Amino acid sequence: MSESPYIFEVNQHNFAPVVVENSQRVPVLVDFWADWCQPCQTLTPLLTKLAQEYRGGFVLAKINADVEQALAAHFRVRSLPTVMVVWQGQIVDQLVGLQPESAYREIIDRFAGPQQQPGDIVREQIETLWQHGRQKQAIELLHEALKQEPDSVELKVMLADKLLQLDRSEEAQSLLQSLPVEERDRQPASGLLARLQFADLAQGAPDIAKLEAQIRAKPDDCAARRQLAARYVLAGHYEAALEQFMDILRRDPKFEDEAGRKGLIAIFDILGNENPLVTTYRRRMFSLLH
């Protein structure tokens, strides 16, 4: 498998997700090659360079014709190299034999189209990689994009979000803390920073089932409720977490420097003002406090 997030080694098993699915968003260049083919050795670095330059504007799918003879036969490949262009599930063009670099650029530009913005292409490619279990390459793609746009707040926040999903909290926190203060204080960065607080709270805490049992035995155990709320947040059970903080607020408003109220506000930051849960629980919090 290629180390580049834009280049895939393709076989019969992954042809559909790599070629057909990706072609719904960007053109896919399917390169049939072989070790013994001298022009192929010249074409490979050229296409690799273009893939890195276009940064997800197209996908390069490489097929070893000697290994994947059934695929080569299916597409009636008779000469190497052969580059087929797949767009929206259809073969729309092909280049047989080694062509000038301009020929490959022309065909990529024709189907990639000027309407696609680089940021949109990167986001789509990241989500495609993520959905197909290629988290490592999605992270690599984000790092590559940040090299090109080192001041992009959007890319930094996106990378921090993915790192958090991989439980790489320290890296995510460092990235978020590098943002300007005004960006840290607004969504979505503020929500991720709030999520990091819950990751810290849950560190070393028992699992959800044990904490639930602990609270059933001792309903006034606000410390356990706080840990359970943190566990719920990390599991995506936001309403259950909000209920736990409401309980803390009812039982002991001053617990741990107003942990109940602060926990509710932190979840509001994660969910955003448009979320119906925020409207409901903000009203309930206000009623309880006043």
Kinemage of the C-alpha trace (Angstrom):
@kinemage 1
@onewidth
@group {chain A} dominant
@subgroup {mainchain}
@vectorlist {calphas} color= white
{ca met a 1} P 0.000 0.000 0.000
{ca ser a 2} L 1.282 3.463 -0.923
{ca glu a 3} L 2.262 5.858 1.848
{ca ser a 4} L 0.512 8.687 -0.023
{ca pro a 5} L -3.128 9.302 0.936
{ca tyr a 6} L -3.914 10.019 -2.729
{ca ile a 7} L -2.462 6.793 -4.168
{ca phe a 8} L -3.938 3.313 -3.757
{ca glu a 9} L -2.704 -0.140 -4.687
{ca val a 10} L -5.816 -1.732 -6.173
{ca asn a 11} L -6.949 -5.360 -6.498
{ca gln a 12} L -10.247 -7.132 -7.126
{ca his a 13} L -11.295 -6.769 -3.482
{ca asn a 14} L -10.892 -3.012 -3.072
{ca phe a 15} L -11.626 -1.911 -6.656
{ca ala a 16} L -15.197 -0.793 -5.905
{ca pro a 17} L -14.508 1.416 -2.857
{ca val a 18} L -11.269 2.880 -4.203
{ca val a 19} L -12.196 3.427 -7.840
{ca val a 20} L -15.975 3.499 -8.161
{ca glu a 21} L -16.822 5.325 -4.913
{ca asn a 22} L -14.013 7.869 -5.172
{ca ser a 23} L -14.972 8.582 -8.784
{ca gln a 24} L -18.285 10.040 -7.587
{ca arg a 25} L -16.288 12.984 -6.181
{ca val a 26} L -13.046 13.251 -8.139
{ca pro a 27} L -11.610 11.665 -11.289
{ca val a 28} L -9.746 8.412 -10.690
{ca leu a 29} L -6.744 7.566 -12.849
{ca val a 30} L -6.410 3.778 -13.024
{ca asp a 31} L -2.807 2.999 -13.951
{ca phe a 32} L -2.157 -0.536 -15.269
{ca trp a 33} L 1.569 -1.278 -14.972
{ca ala a 34} L 4.108 -4.096 -14.569
{ca asp a 35} L 7.635 -4.444 -13.175
{ca trp a 36} L 9.155 -5.354 -16.560
{ca cys a 37} L 7.565 -2.363 -18.343
{ca gln a 38} L 10.215 0.337 -18.837
{ca pro a 39} L 7.786 3.160 -19.750
{ca cys a 40} L 5.860 2.273 -16.574
{ca gln a 41} L 8.973 3.023 -14.528
{ca thr a 42} L 9.019 6.495 -16.069
{ca leu a 43} L 5.296 7.070 -15.643
{ca thr a 44} L 5.098 6.079 -11.954
{ca pro a 45} L 7.103 9.029 -10.541
{ca leu a 46} L 5.292 11.404 -12.897
{ca leu a 47} L 1.824 10.348 -11.733
{ca thr a 48} L 3.015 10.278 -8.121
{ca lys a 49} L 4.241 13.862 -8.439
{ca leu a 50} L 0.922 14.966 -9.935
{ca ala a 51} L -1.042 13.202 -7.189
{ca gln a 52} L 0.912 15.102 -4.532
{ca glu a 53} L 0.599 18.378 -6.414
{ca tyr a 54} L -3.172 18.109 -6.895
{ca arg a 55} L -3.611 17.132 -3.205
{ca gly a 56} L -6.717 15.025 -3.666
{ca gly a 57} L -7.948 16.657 -6.881
{ca phe a 58} L -7.777 13.168 -8.312
{ca val a 59} L -7.119 9.662 -7.015
{ca leu a 60} L -4.405 7.463 -8.486
{ca ala a 61} L -5.338 3.768 -8.478
{ca lys a 62} L -2.384 1.531 -9.426
{ca ile a 63} L -2.997 -1.993 -10.702
{ca asn a 64} L -0.156 -4.452 -11.290
{ca ala a 65} L -1.335 -6.138 -14.503
{ca asp a 66} L 0.801 -9.239 -13.881
{ca val a 67} L -0.670 -9.790 -10.406
{ca glu a 68} L -4.228 -8.715 -11.204
{ca gln a 69} L -4.592 -10.482 -14.543
{ca ala a 70} L -8.363 -10.846 -14.157
{ca leu a 71} L -8.799 -7.071 -13.821
{ca ala a 72} L -6.495 -6.419 -16.775
{ca ala a 73} L -8.457 -8.928 -18.880
{ca his a 74} L -11.795 -7.492 -17.790
{ca phe a 75} L -10.777 -4.018 -18.976
{ca arg a 76} L -9.114 -5.447 -22.135
{ca val a 77} L -5.716 -3.981 -21.347
{ca arg a 78} L -3.419 -4.972 -24.206
{ca ser a 79} L -0.523 -2.560 -23.776
{ca leu a 80} L 1.340 -1.124 -20.821
{ca pro a 81} L 1.175 1.418 -19.400
{ca thr a 82} L -2.534 2.031 -19.837
{ca val a 83} L -4.191 4.785 -17.810
{ca met a 84} L -7.985 4.708 -17.706
{ca val a 85} L -9.929 7.687 -16.389
{ca val a 86} L -12.987 6.814 -14.303
{ca trp a 87} L -15.464 9.579 -13.530
{ca gln a 88} L -18.758 9.021 -11.697
{ca gly a 89} L -18.481 5.276 -12.127
{ca gln a 90} L -17.795 5.353 -15.889
{ca ile a 91} L -14.620 5.009 -17.969
{ca val a 92} L -14.536 8.348 -19.748
{ca asp a 93} L -11.094 8.274 -21.389
{ca gln a 94} L -7.847 6.346 -21.520
{ca leu a 95} L -4.215 6.987 -22.400
{ca val a 96} L -2.226 4.060 -23.830
{ca gly a 97} L 1.549 4.176 -23.675
{ca leu a 98} L 3.708 6.852 -22.058
{ca gln a 99} L 2.334 10.344 -22.755
{ca pro a 100} L 3.712 13.832 -22.068
{ca glu a 101} L 2.966 15.266 -18.645
{ca ser a 102} L 0.654 17.836 -20.251
{ca ala a 103} L -1.648 15.056 -21.494
{ca tyr a 104} L -2.220 13.781 -17.948
{ca arg a 105} L -2.696 17.299 -16.609
{ca glu a 106} L -5.237 18.100 -19.301
{ca ile a 107} L -7.330 15.038 -18.550
{ca ile a 108} L -7.240 15.615 -14.772
{ca asp a 109} L -8.231 19.272 -15.182
{ca arg a 110} L -11.019 18.371 -17.590
{ca phe a 111} L -12.833 16.183 -15.091
{ca ala a 112} L -11.713 17.719 -11.802
{ca gly a 113} L -13.198 20.990 -12.984
{ca pro a 114} L -12.608 24.514 -11.649
{ca gln a 115} L -15.720 24.342 -9.462
{ca gln a 116} L -14.055 22.171 -6.835
{ca gln a 117} L -12.264 24.042 -4.085
{ca pro a 118} L -9.067 22.524 -2.615
{ca gly a 119} L -10.511 22.603 0.916
{ca asp a 120} L -13.606 20.696 -0.173
{ca ile a 121} L -11.503 18.083 -1.956
{ca val a 122} L -9.314 17.566 1.120
{ca arg a 123} L -12.326 17.187 3.426
{ca glu a 124} L -13.990 14.670 1.105
{ca gln a 125} L -10.795 12.660 0.756
{ca ile a 126} L -10.257 12.621 4.532
{ca glu a 127} L -13.785 11.371 5.169
{ca thr a 128} L -13.433 8.708 2.468
{ca leu a 129} L -10.213 7.433 4.027
{ca trp a 130} L -11.734 7.553 7.524
{ca gln a 131} L -14.863 5.653 6.493
{ca his a 132} L -12.757 2.911 4.906
{ca gly a 133} L -10.710 2.418 8.061
{ca arg a 134} L -7.632 4.232 6.759
{ca gln a 135} L -7.291 6.583 9.728
{ca lys a 136} L -3.501 6.659 9.495
{ca gln a 137} L -3.620 7.963 5.930
{ca ala a 138} L -6.372 10.451 6.769
{ca ile a 139} L -4.080 11.904 9.453
{ca glu a 140} L -1.184 11.951 6.965
{ca leu a 141} L -3.379 13.814 4.473
{ca leu a 142} L -4.240 16.443 7.081
{ca his a 143} L -0.571 16.893 7.976
{ca glu a 144} L 0.254 17.241 4.261
{ca ala a 145} L -2.513 19.815 3.797
{ca leu a 146} L -1.230 21.777 6.806
{ca lys a 147} L 2.240 21.943 5.252
{ca gln a 148} L 0.621 23.760 2.326
{ca glu a 149} L -1.622 25.923 4.554
{ca pro a 150} L 0.144 26.150 7.937
{ca asp a 151} L -2.156 28.931 9.193
{ca ser a 152} L -5.436 27.184 8.360
{ca val a 153} L -7.603 27.128 11.492
{ca glu a 154} L -10.107 24.822 9.784
{ca leu a 155} L -7.476 22.170 9.023
{ca lys a 156} L -6.001 22.357 12.534
{ca val a 157} L -9.418 21.925 14.119
{ca met a 158} L -10.226 19.038 11.775
{ca leu a 159} L -6.938 17.328 12.656
{ca ala a 160} L -7.533 17.865 16.385
{ca asp a 161} L -10.988 16.299 16.038
{ca lys a 162} L -9.560 13.204 14.322
{ca leu a 163} L -6.762 12.897 16.887
{ca leu a 164} L -9.339 13.037 19.684
{ca gln a 165} L -11.279 10.211 18.047
{ca leu a 166} L -8.063 8.178 18.117
{ca asp a 167} L -7.562 8.956 21.846
{ca arg a 168} L -4.477 11.055 21.055
{ca ser a 169} L -5.579 13.758 23.490
{ca glu a 170} L -2.192 15.355 24.153
{ca glu a 171} L -1.539 15.971 20.446
{ca ala a 172} L -5.051 17.346 19.981
{ca gln a 173} L -4.670 19.685 22.955
{ca ser a 174} L -1.311 20.993 21.729
{ca leu a 175} L -2.806 21.696 18.313
{ca leu a 176} L -5.844 23.486 19.729
{ca gln a 177} L -3.736 25.554 22.137
{ca ser a 178} L -1.705 26.783 19.140
{ca leu a 179} L -4.809 28.517 17.755
{ca pro a 180} L -5.385 32.247 18.320
{ca val a 181} L -7.383 32.945 21.489
{ca glu a 182} L -10.417 34.168 19.570
{ca glu a 183} L -10.540 30.894 17.605
{ca arg a 184} L -10.224 28.780 20.752
{ca asp a 185} L -13.217 30.597 22.215
{ca arg a 186} L -15.570 29.825 19.326
{ca gln a 187} L -16.997 26.680 17.782
{ca pro a 188} L -15.835 24.154 16.778
{ca ala a 189} L -12.522 24.593 18.636
{ca ser a 190} L -14.244 25.489 21.921
{ca gly a 191} L -16.271 22.278 21.742
{ca leu a 192} L -13.160 20.166 21.202
{ca leu a 193} L -11.404 21.864 24.117
{ca ala a 194} L -14.448 21.107 26.274
{ca arg a 195} L -14.292 17.480 25.135
{ca leu a 196} L -10.649 17.386 26.219
{ca gln a 197} L -11.730 18.442 29.726
{ca phe a 198} L -14.003 15.407 29.882
{ca ala a 199} L -11.193 13.158 28.646
{ca asp a 200} L -9.112 14.402 31.597
{ca leu a 201} L -12.001 13.779 34.012
{ca ala a 202} L -12.466 10.230 32.735
{ca gln a 203} L -8.773 9.367 32.999
{ca gly a 204} L -8.460 6.409 35.343
{ca ala a 205} L -12.200 6.384 36.121
{ca pro a 206} L -14.179 3.103 36.235
{ca asp a 207} L -16.230 2.158 33.182
{ca ile a 208} L -19.845 3.258 32.680
{ca ala a 209} L -21.426 0.102 34.132
{ca lys a 210} L -19.377 0.310 37.351
{ca leu a 211} L -20.082 4.004 37.815
{ca glu a 212} L -23.809 3.478 37.259
{ca ala a 213} L -23.799 0.742 39.915
{ca gln a 214} L -21.844 2.996 42.261
{ca ile a 215} L -24.435 5.766 41.912
{ca arg a 216} L -27.336 3.399 42.433
{ca ala a 217} L -25.698 2.386 45.718
{ca lys a 218} L -24.829 5.977 46.718
{ca pro a 219} L -27.053 8.514 44.896
{ca asp a 220} L -25.340 11.463 46.623
{ca asp a 221} L -21.875 10.522 45.297
{ca cys a 222} L -21.344 13.620 43.141
{ca ala a 223} L -17.748 12.672 42.313
{ca ala a 224} L -18.944 9.415 40.749
{ca arg a 225} L -21.717 11.278 38.929
{ca arg a 226} L -19.160 13.673 37.482
{ca gln a 227} L -16.981 10.809 36.244
{ca leu a 228} L -20.034 9.074 34.800
{ca ala a 229} L -21.034 12.256 32.978
{ca ala a 230} L -17.527 12.464 31.497
{ca arg a 231} L -17.761 8.830 30.367
{ca tyr a 232} L -21.148 9.543 28.782
{ca val a 233} L -19.767 12.549 26.890
{ca leu a 234} L -16.870 10.540 25.468
{ca ala a 235} L -19.322 7.826 24.401
{ca gly a 236} L -21.540 10.419 22.692
{ca his a 237} L -24.430 10.015 25.187
{ca tyr a 238} L -24.890 13.741 25.689
{ca glu a 239} L -28.394 13.784 27.170
{ca ala a 240} L -27.412 11.202 29.794
{ca ala a 241} L -24.369 13.346 30.650
{ca leu a 242} L -26.524 16.460 30.935
{ca glu a 243} L -28.843 14.645 33.349
{ca gln a 244} L -25.913 13.719 35.586
{ca phe a 245} L -24.729 17.320 35.787
{ca met a 246} L -28.291 18.478 36.477
{ca asp a 247} L -28.384 15.976 39.363
{ca ile a 248} L -25.103 17.339 40.724
{ca leu a 249} L -26.487 20.869 40.465
{ca arg a 250} L -29.640 19.867 42.385
{ca arg a 251} L -27.824 17.899 45.096
{ca asp a 252} L -24.827 20.165 45.691
{ca pro a 253} L -24.639 23.398 43.642
{ca lys a 254} L -21.223 24.264 45.117
{ca phe a 255} L -19.646 20.820 44.584
{ca glu a 256} L -16.069 21.105 43.261
{ca asp a 257} L -16.345 24.817 42.466
{ca glu a 258} L -19.744 24.531 40.752
{ca ala a 259} L -18.853 21.433 38.760
{ca gly a 260} L -22.520 20.813 37.895
{ca arg a 261} L -23.045 24.203 36.253
{ca lys a 262} L -19.637 24.170 34.557
{ca gly a 263} L -20.187 20.658 33.239
{ca leu a 264} L -23.490 21.695 31.653
{ca ile a 265} L -21.878 24.721 30.020
{ca ala a 266} L -19.011 22.594 28.691
{ca ile a 267} L -21.493 20.221 27.021
{ca phe a 268} L -23.348 23.228 25.573
{ca asp a 269} L -20.010 24.226 23.989
{ca ile a 270} L -19.610 20.784 22.456
{ca leu a 271} L -23.150 20.637 21.051
{ca gly a 272} L -23.465 24.235 19.882
{ca asn a 273} L -26.317 26.684 20.387
{ca glu a 274} L -28.484 25.252 17.616
{ca asn a 275} L -28.794 21.845 19.262
{ca pro a 276} L -32.267 21.322 20.808
{ca leu a 277} L -30.701 19.692 23.886
{ca val a 278} L -28.854 22.929 24.591
{ca thr a 279} L -32.065 24.962 24.477
{ca thr a 280} L -33.858 22.525 26.797
{ca tyr a 281} L -31.094 22.098 29.369
{ca arg a 282} L -30.067 25.737 29.384
{ca arg a 283} L -33.654 26.601 30.355
{ca arg a 284} L -33.682 23.892 33.034
{ca met a 285} L -30.329 25.061 34.409
{ca phe a 286} L -31.542 28.648 34.591
{ca ser a 287} L -34.734 27.591 36.433
{ca leu a 288} L -32.738 25.564 38.934
{ca leu a 289} L -30.242 28.340 39.607
{ca his a 290} L -32.815 31.117 39.901
